[in-house]
Amino acid sequence: MSHHVERPTDITVPEGSLWAKLPLIAGAIGGLGTIATVGMMLGHDGNRAKFSYLFAFMTVLSIALASLGFVLIQHATRAGWSAVVRRIAEASAATLPLFAVLFIPIAALGFGDLYPWSHESDSVLEAKRWWLGAELGNHSMSKFLMRAVIFFGIWSVLGQLVWRKSVAMDKAEGEEQRTAITHFLWKLSAGGIFLFALSLSFAAIDWLMSLQPHWYSTMYGVYYFAGAMVGFYAFLALSMMALQKGGMLKHAITTEHYHDVGKFLFGHTVFWAYITFSQFMLIWYANMPEETEFFIVRMEGGWDKVSLAMPIIHFFIPFLFLISRHVKRHRVGLAVAAIWMLAVHTLDIFWNVMPNHGGPAGAAGEAVEAAAHHAPHFSIALTDITALIGIAGLFLAAFAFFLKKNPVVCINEPRLFESLKHENY
């Protein structure tokens, strides 16, 4: 059923609102949390703080990266429904240069303690030295840093380009300019998706999978991507609600848009479960020591409870909750689901990172099970909290800064009216 819609007018952040103050408030809190964590990285329990920092970094980075992936997919597929909410994702993707700066403590302070392959060697690690580094020491770090520079370069350029071109669309005069920007974004996204997928996968291998350098999985990059998309759609749903609560896009964002975001949240929850189970099943039935180490370490010292709970809290509960059309179209129901999924996504990254703190570097053969007993017990430290608050705070500050600078929707987007009239059938 078609109906008349008008161009939204509540598209700027109101002066004096919490959104207007968020860059300062979140920046101050985030700065304090980050400084405190980096300070503890230099203290007597600095090793734990380094793992805490990496956990928080990879958790928050996943949302910014998935935001970029979402924008590229929307442009590449020429989607119309998302035009009214795409600026939220573009503002999130525009924060990616910040993560290049936040990566400095990992490279400068944490490299040696986080990645055992940087200072240890055996036959397995030597076989992987072509990727990890030519030799131990500075050569390993130089390759690691070179790849990081490439990753952040790709993400920062893509994130800033989609943001800047979207903002330029706001000021475009005439159909010709708007068409030129639209076609540029279509072409950029077609090639950008390829670079995005490769760089995200290799970054996950470098920064997460190599924490246990003997272990490997060809599905790990997709696994990280799947979790990132779950976190992003949860973040997007909550951001939409927060913007409307702040007096913006009150009639532009409708139940239909929440329904679509809920469907994508539901779909990527299933996708995460599919990839996670597939990775586990292939490793389980092959029963090769260099592959099983990852799961054996996570079946000891309290991590076994998290491992057994993860399919329930990350799949079965949200699956049964979000499968309802009513929940996806109801603000409160979707908010509950989004908060839940953000929490379990954070726990998922924690489960990937923290068992490596003080644990095995990756013993091979019959030593794997023995090494698992030396892995740390499940615990939550102060540094885990300060690091997450710190990096999340800085991300939210940058995110709110970009939203505050310009309209919260691309007012000259050619598909805006299609999005405003969007209905689910």
N, C-alpha and C positions, 0 to 999 in steps of 0.2 A: 504494500500500500504506500503510495507516494504522498508526501506532504511538504508544504512550504517550509523552508528554513531560512533563517537570516544569518548573516555573517556575525560571529560572536564579537562582543565588545569588551567583555571582561577578560582581557588577554594580557594585562600587565600586572606585575606584582604590586599590590597596594603598599603605599608608604606606611611605615610603622607596623606592618604585619610581621608575624614570625618568619615568614619566608624572606622578608627584606632584611631581617636581623640574623638569619641563619648563617650566612657566610662568616660573620664575626663570631657568633656564639660557637658554632661547630668548629670553626678554625681554631679558636682559643682552646677548646676542650681537646680537639684532635692534636694540636701542637703540644700541649702538656703531656698527653698520653704517649705520644711518639717520643718526645724528649726523655720522659721517664723510662720508657722501654729501652731506648738506645743507651741511656745511662746505666741501666742494669745489665746491658750486654757487656759493659766494661767492668762490671763488678765481679764479686766472688762466685756468683752463680750465673755467670754470663752465658754459659752454654745453653741452659734452658731458655734464657731470654732470646737467644738467637733463633731457636726453633719457634718460640712464640711469635716472634716478629715475622718469620717466614709464613707461618700459619695465617696470621692476620692479613699479610700482604696478598697471599694467593686467594684468600676468601674474597676480599674486597675487589681485587683486580678482576676476578671472574665476572663480577657484575658489570664492571666498566667494559670488559671485552665482549661480553654477551650483548651489551647495548649496541656496540659497533656492529656485531654480527646481525642483530635484528634490523638495524637501519639499512645495511647493505642488502639484506634479503628483501626488505620492503621495496627498495628501489629497483632491484633486479627483477622482481616479480610484478612491478608496477601495481602494487596493492593500493586500494583506495580506502579500505576501512580504517587504516591506521593513521591517516593524515592528521587527525586531530590530536593524537597522542605521540606522534613521532618526535616532536620537539623535546619531549622528556628524555627519550633515548639518545637523541643527538647531544643534549647537554651532558648526559652521563658519558658518552663516548668522547666528548671534548676534553674530559678530565684526564685522558690517558697520558699526556706528557707529565703530569704530576707523578705518575707511578715510576717513570724513569728516574726521578729524583729520589723517590722513596726506596728505590732498589739499591741505592748507594750503600746503606748500612749492611745489606746482605753481601754485596761484593767486597766492601772494605773491611768489615768486621766478622762476618759470618762464614765466608767461603771455606776456610780450612776446617772449621768445626762442623759445618753442615754436611759437607760432601767428602766422605772418606776417600774417594778415588783421587782427591787432590794431593794426598800425601801417603797413600798406601798402594801397594802393587802386588799382584799375583797373576797367575796365568789367565784367569778370566778377565781381570781388569786390563791386562796388556792387550787382549784381543779386542777390547773396546777403545783402546787408546787412540785409534784413528779419529774418533769423534770427541772423546773427552779431552785429549790434548796430546801433543807429540811426546811429551815426557812429563815426569812429575815436576811440581813447582810452578814457576811463573808461566811456563808454556801452556800448562793446563788452564790456568786462570785466564791467559790471554785469549784462548779459543772460547772459553766460557763467556768472557766479557764481549768479545767480538760478536758472538751470536746474540747476546742480550741487546747490544746496540742496534743490530739489524731488526730484532723483534720490536723494540720500542720505536725505532724509526718508522717501520711499516704501520704500526698501530697509531702513532701520533700523527703521521701525515694523513692517514685515512680518517681518523677521528676529527681532526681539525678541518679537513676538506669538506666532509659532509655537514659539519656544523656551520662553517663559514658560507658555504653555498646556500644552505637553508636560510641563513640570516640575510644573505644577498637577495634571496627571493622576496623577502619582505619589502625590499626597496626597489625591486625591479619595476621598470616603467614599460608598459606595453607587452603585448602577447609574445613578441619576438624574443625579448630578453628572458621572459619566464620559460619559454620553450627551450631556449639555449641552455639555461641552467638545468632544466629537467633532463634533457638529453645527456648533458655532461654527467649528471649523477647516475643515470642509467648505465652509461659506459664505465664509469668509475667503479660502480658496484659489481658489474659483471666480472671485471678482472680482480677487483678488490677482494671478493669472496674467496678466490683461489689463494691469494697471498695471506688472507686472514686465517683460513683453515690450516695451511701449512705452518705458519708462524705460531699459532696457538698450540698446535700439536707438539711441535718441537720444543716450545717453551715449557710445556707440561713435562716433557721428558727430561729436560735439563734441570728444572727447578724442583720437581717433585719426584719423578720416578728414579732419578739418579741418587736420591737420598739412600736408597738401597741398591748400589750399583751392580750387584750380581744379578738382581732380579730384572726381568723385562716383560713387557706386554705390548704387543702391537696394537692393542685396543685402548691404551691408556690415554692418548690424546683425545679420542672420541669420548671416553669416560669423563674427562675433565670438562669437555665442551658441554656434555649433557647436563652435568651438575650446574655449570655456569648458567645455562639457559633457564633451568628451574629457578635459580636465585634471581635472575633478571626479571622474569615474569612476575615473581612475587614482589620484587622491588617496584616494578612498573605499576602494579595494581595499587600498592600503598601510596605511591607518588601521585597517582590520579586522584585518589581519595583525599590526600593531603592538600592538593591544589584546589579542589572544590571546597574543602573545608576552609581554605584561606580566601575564598571569594572569587576564584578564577574558574572559567570554563564550566559554569554551573549548568548551563543548558547544552553546551557543545559536547561534553562527554556524557553519554547516555548509558542506560542499562545494556544496550546492544554492544557497546565497546567493552564494558566490564565482562559481558558474556564471552566475547572473543578472547580477551586476556585470560579469563578463567579456563577456556578451552585449551589455549596454548600451555597454560600452567599444568593442566591435567595431562595433555599429550606429552610434554617433556618429562613429566614425572614417570610416565610409562616408558618413555625412551630411555631415561636413566636406568630404570629397573632392568630393561632388556639388555643394555650394554653391560651393566654391572654383573648380571647373572651370566651372560655369555662369557665374559672374561673369567669369572670364577669357574664355570663349568669346564671350559677348555683347559684350564690349568689343573683342575681337580682330576679329570680323567687321564690326562697325560702323565701326571704324577712325576714330573721332572724336578729334581731338587732346586735347580736354579730358578724355577718358576714358583714353586710352592712356598718358598721362604717368606714372601710377602704376607701370605695368609697365616702361616704358622706363627709368625711373630705376633699377629693380631688375634691369636687364640690363647694368649697367656696373660696373666697379671691384670685381670679386669677388662682388658681390651676384648676378651671373648664375649663379654656381656654386650658391649657396644656393637660388635660384629653381628651377634645374633639379633640384636634389636633393630639394626639398620634396615633390613627388609620390611619389618613391620611398620616402623615410624616414617620411613622414607618412601614406602610404596603402598602397602596394604591399607593403612589408615587413610592417607590422602586420596588413594584411588577410590575407596568406598565413599569418602566424603565429597570429592569433587565430581564424581560421576553424575551427580544430580544436577539437572538443568537449573533447578530452583536455587541451589547454593551458588552457582556461577553468576546468577542474575541478582543475587541479594548482596548488598554492600557488606553487611556484617559477616555473613557466611564466607564471602570471598576474602575479607580482611583476616578472619581467623585462619583460613587456609594459607594465605600469603605469609603471615607471621610464622606459622608452623613450618612452612617450607623454607623460609629464610633460616630458621633455627636449625633444622636438620641438615640443610646444605652446609652451614657453618660447622656442624658436628662432623659431617662427611670429610671436609678438608682437615679438620683437627685429627680425625682417625687416620688420614693419610700421612700426616706430618709427624705427630707426636710420638708414635711408637719407635721412631728412629732416634729420639733423644737419648744419648748414652747407650744405645742398643747396638746390635751387631752391624758391622759394616757390610755383611753379606757373605757369610761363611758358605762354602760349597759342600756338596755331598752329604756325608753322614753328620757333618758338624752343624747343619742347619737347625735341627731340633734343639741341640745343646745351646746354640747361640740364642735361640728364642727365649730361653729361660733367663738370659741376662738383659732382656729388653725391659725398659722401665714400666712400672705399674701405672695404670690409668690414674691420672690426677689432674686437677685444674690449678694452675699456679697464678699468682698475682700478675705475672708478666703476660699471661695469656689474655687477661682482661684488659690490662693497660694497652697492649699492642692492638687489640681489636678496636677498642675505643679510640685510640690514637689515629689509626689509619682510616677507619670508617668516618671519624670526625673530619679529617682533612678532605676525604672524598666528598662528603656531604657539603662541606664549605665550598669546594670548587664547583660542585654540581649546582648548588643554589646560586652561586655567583653568575654562572652562565645563563641560568633561567632568568635571573633578575635583570640582566643586561638588555634583554630583548623580549618581544612578545613570547608568551608561553605556547603559542601555536603559530605555524607558518601561515600568515594571513593571505598570502598570494599563491599558496599551493594550488596547482590546477585541480587536484582531486579533493580539495577541502569540502566542497558541497556534497560530493559523493559520500564522504566520510560522515558529514553531519546528518545525512539522510539514511545512513546505513541501518539495515534491519537484518536480524537473523530469522530464518524461516525453518 
